[in-house]
Amino acid sequence: MNYKKHKVVWNNVVLHLTRQEYDFLYLLASTPMRVYTYEQIYQLVWKDYSVGDIKNIIWCLVKRLRKKLNTVENGAGNCIVSVRDIGYKFELNKEREKL
């Protein structure tokens, strides 16, 4: 990920992400294995306080982002890991094998 250019490349393929998708992925990938709550994600990505059904808003964002990642590499979207009733974290397959 190139923060200054707002660009994501996965397996030499440029991903075209919305601002929220990019900010969410950057947030998680910059601190792998750290769990962010739904409220933290909403505040950091949307730059606003959470209002309404933020779990559903974030779930929809994750679904779109996983789909885009999976088109580049099968299973790539699995790096975005749901932590039940809490939020999400970034975890590569290599990190999972260590657990």
ZIWOQUI-V434455 format. One record per backbone hydrogen bond with DSSP energy under -1.0 kcal/mol. CO is the residue of the C=O (numbers start at 0). NH is the residue of the N-H. E is the energy in kcal/mol with one decimal. If there is no record, write none. Layout:
CO,NH,E  CO,NH,E
//
This chain:
1,6,-2.0  6,1,-3.0  7,14,-2.9  9,12,-1.3  12,9,-2.7  17,21,-2.7  18,22,-2.8  19,23,-2.5  20,24,-2.5  21,25,-2.9  22,26,-2.3  23,27,-2.2  24,28,-3.0  25,29,-2.2  30,33,-1.8  35,87,-1.8  36,40,-2.6  37,41,-2.6  38,42,-2.5  39,43,-2.5  40,44,-2.8  41,45,-2.0  51,53,-1.8  52,56,-1.8  53,57,-2.8  54,58,-2.5  55,59,-2.4  56,60,-1.7  57,61,-2.7  58,62,-2.4  59,63,-2.2  60,64,-2.4  61,65,-3.0  62,66,-1.9  63,67,-2.0  64,68,-2.5  65,69,-2.9  66,70,-1.3  68,72,-2.0  72,75,-2.4  74,77,-1.6  75,78,-1.7  76,79,-1.5  78,90,-2.6  80,88,-2.0  82,85,-2.6  82,86,-1.9  85,37,-1.7  86,82,-3.0  87,35,-2.8  88,80,-3.0  89,32,-2.6  91,95,-1.6  92,96,-1.9
//
